[in-house]
Amino acid sequence: MTLRWEAFLEEVRERGEYDTPQEAERAARVVLALLGAHLVGDVRAELAARLPETMALILLNPLQAAEPLSPERFVRATAAWIEGATEATALWDIGAVLSTVADAAGDDLTGRVLLQLPPG
């Protein structure tokens, strides 16, 4: 089932304890862009189908990572893309977005997503 845009952002906003929907959207856009660069094939397409259209398009952006980012590098990259972010706040952003994505994906698809990511 695909989440509606407003419901997705509200869930990210609540989990991330953001003051505004704009903060939640900023975090979601960055984290999904980085995640999408690491996923391929059916898993990427299935995950996109469970997200609101705007977020799905970000996930499906044709940019692909040259090499998988370790969890630490993923956090640093997220921090670099969000103005004023630190690694600690980026980790918070990642948790808020990915937990919302995992709920939308369900256990089976989340497991297949995790298989495409580096351990950690």
C-alpha positions as CSV (number, residue, x, y, z in Angstrom):
1,M,0.0,0.0,0.0
2,T,1.4,3.4,-1.0
3,L,1.5,6.1,1.7
4,R,0.1,9.5,0.9
5,W,2.5,12.4,0.8
6,E,1.1,14.1,3.9
7,A,0.9,10.9,5.9
8,F,4.5,10.0,5.0
9,L,5.8,13.4,6.0
10,E,3.8,13.5,9.2
11,E,5.2,10.1,10.2
12,V,8.8,11.3,9.5
13,R,8.0,14.6,11.3
14,E,6.8,12.7,14.4
15,R,9.6,10.2,14.5
16,G,12.2,12.9,13.9
17,E,10.5,15.3,16.3
18,Y,10.8,18.1,13.7
19,D,9.1,21.4,14.3
20,T,7.8,21.7,10.7
21,P,6.9,19.5,7.8
22,Q,9.6,21.2,5.8
23,E,12.3,19.9,8.1
24,A,10.9,16.4,7.7
25,E,10.7,16.8,3.9
26,R,14.3,18.0,3.7
27,A,15.5,14.9,5.7
28,A,13.4,12.5,3.7
29,R,14.7,13.9,0.3
30,V,18.3,13.6,1.3
31,V,18.1,10.1,2.9
32,L,16.0,8.7,0.1
33,A,18.4,10.1,-2.6
34,L,21.3,8.4,-0.8
35,L,19.4,5.2,-0.3
36,G,18.3,5.1,-3.9
37,A,21.8,5.4,-5.1
38,H,22.6,2.1,-3.4
39,L,19.6,0.0,-4.5
40,V,19.1,-1.7,-7.8
41,G,16.5,-3.8,-9.7
42,D,13.2,-5.0,-8.5
43,V,13.9,-4.1,-4.9
44,R,14.4,-0.4,-5.8
45,A,11.2,-0.4,-7.9
46,E,9.1,-2.2,-5.3
47,L,10.2,0.2,-2.6
48,A,9.4,3.2,-4.7
49,A,6.0,1.8,-5.4
50,R,5.3,1.9,-1.6
51,L,6.3,5.5,-1.2
52,P,4.5,8.8,-2.2
53,E,5.2,9.7,-5.8
54,T,7.5,12.6,-5.1
55,M,9.6,10.4,-2.7
56,A,9.5,7.5,-5.2
57,L,11.0,9.7,-7.9
58,I,13.8,10.8,-5.5
59,L,14.5,7.1,-4.7
60,L,14.5,6.3,-8.4
61,N,16.9,9.1,-9.5
62,P,19.2,7.5,-12.0
63,L,22.4,8.4,-10.1
64,Q,24.1,5.3,-8.7
65,A,26.8,5.1,-6.1
66,A,30.3,4.2,-7.5
67,E,30.7,2.1,-4.4
68,P,28.5,1.3,-1.5
69,L,28.8,3.7,1.4
70,S,29.6,2.2,4.8
71,P,27.1,3.2,7.5
72,E,29.6,5.8,8.8
73,R,30.1,7.3,5.3
74,F,26.3,7.3,4.7
75,V,25.9,9.4,7.9
76,R,28.6,11.8,6.9
77,A,27.1,12.1,3.4
78,T,23.7,12.9,4.9
79,A,25.3,15.5,7.2
80,A,27.1,17.1,4.2
81,W,23.8,17.4,2.2
82,I,21.8,19.0,5.0
83,E,22.7,22.5,5.8
84,G,23.8,22.9,9.4
85,A,23.7,19.2,10.1
86,T,26.1,17.3,12.2
87,E,26.8,13.6,12.2
88,A,24.6,13.3,15.3
89,T,21.7,15.1,13.7
90,A,22.1,13.3,10.4
91,L,21.9,10.0,12.3
92,W,18.6,11.2,13.8
93,D,17.4,12.2,10.3
94,I,18.3,8.8,8.9
95,G,16.5,7.0,11.7
96,A,13.3,9.0,11.3
97,V,13.2,8.5,7.5
98,L,14.3,4.9,7.3
99,S,12.0,3.7,10.1
100,T,9.1,5.3,8.2
101,V,10.3,3.7,4.9
102,A,10.6,0.3,6.6
103,D,7.1,0.5,7.9
104,A,5.8,1.3,4.5
105,A,7.9,-1.5,2.9
106,G,7.0,-4.3,5.3
107,D,9.2,-6.9,6.7
108,D,9.9,-8.9,3.5
109,L,10.9,-6.0,1.3
110,T,12.8,-4.3,4.1
111,G,14.9,-7.5,4.4
112,R,15.6,-7.5,0.7
113,V,16.6,-3.8,0.9
114,L,19.0,-4.6,3.7
115,L,20.6,-7.3,1.7
116,Q,21.7,-4.7,-0.9
117,L,23.3,-2.4,1.7
118,P,26.7,-2.8,3.4
119,P,26.5,-4.4,6.9
120,G,26.0,-2.1,9.8
